[in-house]
């Protein structure tokens, strides 16, 4: 992790392909070979910190399976949504792969590195309801999202629940940056086009979200 002076020094961010409601989308940022290399890196992460099926604080099971890399991981159970230093099995989270950090360096526009990479796996029928990413200590830092595998219908909402929304398909290799006015916008995944990609042998979608949690 950089020192405080480095953390305050902005980094040059690659310009997005397009912007939707403040969400900066880099279409096809990762090519096929880069995607395959990332998947191999993630196999090592998941071997050290296996995917688990979280529940919400209200006792409702989530349809995605998840794990994390970094000094902190995001967890959800009856005690609430939070960042924790250990996997639910009691072991430390593995480091964030360097190839994943390279994406952050290229698109985030900040010099500070993330301390959490949340890994969500969407199998057939999995989705993610509209939500805000607001468990972090400082919302000034962006969230960077990497899509791998099957296409996902991503919905963008507003700073409060309700109102008009806008949807777009995220495809394997796409990278999204949620920062500035979009940092606390509601967003979710309505559905995944299961089997639309050949990246994962058994289909499905992997979504990585890189966050500065502390």
C-alpha positions as CSV (number, residue, x, y, z in Angstrom):
1,X,0.0,0.0,0.0
2,X,1.3,3.5,-0.9
3,X,2.1,6.1,1.7
4,X,-0.3,9.0,2.3
5,X,1.5,11.3,-0.2
6,X,1.2,8.7,-3.0
7,X,-2.4,8.1,-2.1
8,X,-3.3,11.8,-2.7
9,X,-1.5,12.0,-6.0
10,X,-3.9,11.4,-8.9
11,X,-3.0,8.8,-11.6
12,X,-3.9,9.3,-15.3
13,X,-7.0,7.3,-16.2
14,X,-7.6,5.8,-19.6
15,X,-10.6,7.6,-21.2
16,X,-13.8,5.4,-21.3
17,X,-15.5,4.2,-24.4
18,X,-18.7,5.8,-23.2
19,X,-20.4,7.1,-20.1
20,X,-23.9,6.2,-18.9
21,X,-25.2,8.3,-16.0
22,X,-21.7,8.9,-14.7
23,X,-20.7,5.2,-15.0
24,X,-17.5,5.1,-17.2
25,X,-17.6,2.0,-19.4
26,X,-14.5,0.6,-21.1
27,X,-16.0,-1.7,-23.7
28,X,-13.8,-4.8,-24.3
29,X,-10.9,-3.5,-22.2
30,X,-9.6,-7.0,-21.8
31,X,-8.9,-9.2,-24.8
32,X,-9.5,-13.0,-24.9
33,X,-6.0,-13.9,-23.8
34,X,-6.1,-11.4,-20.9
35,X,-9.4,-12.7,-19.8
36,X,-8.2,-16.2,-19.8
37,X,-5.1,-15.2,-17.7
38,X,-7.3,-13.5,-15.2
39,X,-9.5,-16.6,-14.8
40,X,-6.4,-18.7,-14.1
41,X,-5.3,-16.1,-11.4
42,X,-8.8,-16.3,-9.9
43,X,-8.6,-20.1,-9.7
44,X,-5.7,-19.7,-7.3
45,X,-7.7,-17.1,-5.3
46,X,-10.7,-19.4,-5.0
47,X,-8.5,-22.4,-4.1
48,X,-7.2,-20.4,-1.1
49,X,-10.6,-18.7,-0.3
50,X,-13.5,-20.9,-1.6
51,X,-16.7,-19.4,-2.9
52,X,-19.4,-19.3,-0.3
53,X,-23.2,-18.6,-0.4
54,X,-24.0,-15.5,1.6
55,X,-27.3,-14.6,3.2
56,X,-28.6,-11.1,3.8
57,X,-29.1,-9.7,7.3
58,X,-32.8,-10.5,6.9
59,X,-32.0,-14.2,6.4
60,X,-32.6,-14.3,2.6
61,X,-30.0,-16.3,0.6
62,X,-28.2,-14.5,-2.2
63,X,-28.2,-16.1,-5.6
64,X,-24.6,-15.3,-6.2
65,X,-21.6,-17.1,-4.7
66,X,-18.7,-15.0,-3.6
67,X,-15.3,-14.7,-2.1
68,X,-12.6,-11.9,-1.9
69,X,-9.0,-11.1,-2.3
70,X,-7.0,-8.4,-0.5
71,X,-6.5,-7.4,3.1
72,X,-10.2,-7.3,3.6
73,X,-13.2,-9.2,2.2
74,X,-16.8,-8.3,1.9
75,X,-19.2,-10.6,3.8
76,X,-22.9,-10.7,4.4
77,X,-24.7,-12.7,7.1
78,X,-27.2,-12.2,10.0
79,X,-24.8,-9.7,11.6
80,X,-25.0,-7.4,8.5
81,X,-23.0,-6.3,5.5
82,X,-19.4,-5.5,6.3
83,X,-15.7,-5.9,5.5
84,X,-13.9,-8.6,7.4
85,X,-10.1,-9.5,7.7
86,X,-10.9,-13.3,7.4
87,X,-12.8,-15.6,5.2
88,X,-15.9,-17.2,6.9
89,X,-13.8,-20.3,7.2
90,X,-11.4,-18.3,9.4
91,X,-8.5,-18.0,7.0
92,X,-6.9,-14.8,5.6
93,X,-8.0,-13.6,2.2
94,X,-5.3,-14.2,-0.5
95,X,-3.6,-11.2,-2.2
96,X,-5.3,-9.4,-5.1
97,X,-3.7,-10.7,-8.3
98,X,-1.3,-8.3,-9.9
99,X,-3.2,-8.5,-13.3
100,X,-6.3,-7.3,-11.5
101,X,-4.4,-4.4,-9.9
102,X,-3.1,-3.5,-13.4
103,X,-6.7,-2.8,-14.5
104,X,-7.3,-0.6,-11.5
105,X,-4.1,1.4,-12.2
106,X,-5.2,1.9,-15.8
107,X,-8.7,3.1,-15.3
108,X,-9.4,4.3,-11.7
109,X,-7.7,7.7,-11.9
110,X,-6.3,7.3,-8.4
111,X,-2.9,6.2,-7.1
112,X,-4.1,4.4,-4.0
113,X,-4.6,0.7,-4.5
114,X,-7.8,-1.2,-3.4
115,X,-7.7,-3.2,-0.3
116,X,-10.6,-5.5,-1.4
117,X,-11.5,-7.3,-4.6
118,X,-14.9,-8.8,-4.2
119,X,-15.5,-11.8,-6.5
120,X,-19.1,-12.7,-7.4
121,X,-19.9,-15.8,-9.4
122,X,-23.3,-15.8,-11.2
123,X,-24.5,-19.3,-12.1
124,X,-27.7,-20.0,-14.1
125,X,-30.5,-17.9,-12.8
126,X,-28.4,-15.7,-10.5
127,X,-29.0,-12.0,-10.2
128,X,-28.2,-9.0,-8.0
129,X,-30.9,-6.7,-6.7
130,X,-30.6,-2.9,-6.9
131,X,-28.2,-1.7,-4.2
132,X,-25.6,0.9,-3.3
133,X,-22.0,0.2,-2.5
134,X,-21.8,2.1,0.8
135,X,-20.0,-0.1,3.2
136,X,-16.7,1.7,2.6
137,X,-15.2,4.3,4.9
138,X,-14.8,7.0,2.2
139,X,-17.0,7.3,-0.9
140,X,-14.4,9.6,-2.6
141,X,-12.6,6.5,-3.9
142,X,-14.1,4.9,-7.1
143,X,-15.3,1.3,-7.5
144,X,-13.9,-0.6,-10.5
145,X,-15.9,-3.5,-11.9
146,X,-14.5,-6.2,-14.2
147,X,-16.8,-8.5,-16.2
148,X,-15.7,-12.0,-17.2
149,X,-17.8,-14.8,-18.8
150,X,-21.5,-14.6,-19.7
151,X,-23.2,-11.4,-20.7
152,X,-25.1,-9.6,-17.9
153,X,-28.0,-7.1,-18.1
154,X,-26.8,-4.3,-15.8
155,X,-29.3,-1.7,-14.5
156,X,-28.3,1.8,-13.4
157,X,-30.7,3.7,-11.1
158,X,-30.5,6.9,-9.1
159,X,-29.1,8.2,-5.8
160,X,-32.3,7.2,-4.1
161,X,-34.5,4.1,-4.7
162,X,-37.1,4.4,-7.4
163,X,-37.4,6.6,-10.5
164,X,-36.3,5.9,-14.1
165,X,-33.5,3.5,-14.7
166,X,-31.3,2.6,-17.6
167,X,-30.0,-0.8,-18.6
168,X,-27.1,-2.1,-20.7
169,X,-25.4,-5.4,-21.5
170,X,-22.0,-6.0,-19.9
171,X,-19.9,-8.4,-21.8
172,X,-16.7,-10.4,-21.0
173,X,-13.7,-8.1,-20.9
174,X,-15.7,-4.9,-20.1
175,X,-14.5,-2.7,-17.3
176,X,-16.7,-0.2,-15.5
177,X,-15.7,2.7,-13.2
178,X,-18.2,4.0,-10.6
179,X,-16.9,7.3,-9.2
180,X,-17.9,10.9,-8.7
181,X,-21.6,11.5,-9.0
182,X,-22.2,7.8,-9.8
183,X,-20.4,6.4,-6.8
184,X,-23.6,6.0,-4.7
185,X,-26.0,5.3,-7.5
186,X,-28.2,2.3,-7.2
187,X,-27.3,-0.5,-9.6
188,X,-27.9,-4.2,-10.1
189,X,-27.8,-7.2,-12.4
190,X,-31.3,-8.2,-13.7
191,X,-30.2,-11.4,-15.4
192,X,-27.3,-13.2,-17.0
193,X,-27.4,-14.7,-20.5
194,X,-26.2,-18.1,-19.3
195,X,-24.0,-19.8,-21.8
196,X,-23.4,-16.7,-23.9
197,X,-19.6,-16.9,-23.4
198,X,-17.1,-19.7,-23.7
199,X,-14.6,-18.2,-21.3
200,X,-15.7,-20.5,-18.4
201,X,-15.9,-24.2,-19.1
202,X,-19.3,-24.6,-17.4
203,X,-20.6,-21.1,-18.3
204,X,-21.5,-18.4,-15.8
205,X,-20.3,-14.9,-15.0
206,X,-17.5,-13.7,-12.8
207,X,-17.7,-10.1,-11.6
208,X,-14.8,-8.5,-9.8
209,X,-15.3,-5.2,-7.9
210,X,-12.2,-3.4,-6.6
211,X,-12.8,-1.2,-3.6
212,X,-10.9,1.0,-1.2
213,X,-12.7,-0.1,2.0
214,X,-10.8,1.8,4.7
